[in-house]
Amino acid sequence: MFWCINQRSLIRGGIILTVTQNGLKEKQTLRHDRRISILICILAVVLCVAYAWFRKDLPEWWRQSGGGIPYTLFFVTFFFALSPKRRLLKIVTCLAVGWSCAAEILQLWQPRWLVEFRATPFGAALLGSSFTWSDIPPYFIGGALGYVVLSVAFGRHDLN
């Protein structure tokens, strides 16, 4: 076994391990993207709390269904913070919208333990309490908003 180190490669037993600046730069970019997405996620939580606080003063549609927008925006940013790779933004957005729609449809299922969980403030906030078709469009609006916000935050103005 032998070692040979030069500027770019580490050779050990005939296997060349290349150490590049791109690998380091990619890790720094991921950390930066994760921090930005966590910050936006916190802002989405603030929007959810503000919605709950001011809900009674909002127009009828916003009172009934508008909470789905910050809800899905939160999940887009949350899922993106778990895997902050810009190329996954469309997949993350679809996953968040899918989660939101699935949670809404899950409200049709009423086993006792789930009804009891939904009766808690956390369960009601996470899964809701009753199914309404009018809650579905705001999930798509929230997903689109999350996609646009993250795209702009990371300099992907082309939105491809």
Buried (B, 14 or more C-beta within 10 A) or exposed (E): EEEEEEEEEEEEEEEEEEEEEEEEEEEEBBEEBBEBBBEBBEBBBEBBEEBEEEEEEEEEEBBBBBBBBBBBBBBBBBBBBEBBBBEBBEEBBBBBBEBBBEBBEBBEEEEEEBEEBBEEEEBEBEBBEEBEEEBBEBBBBBBBBBBBBBBEBBEBEEEE
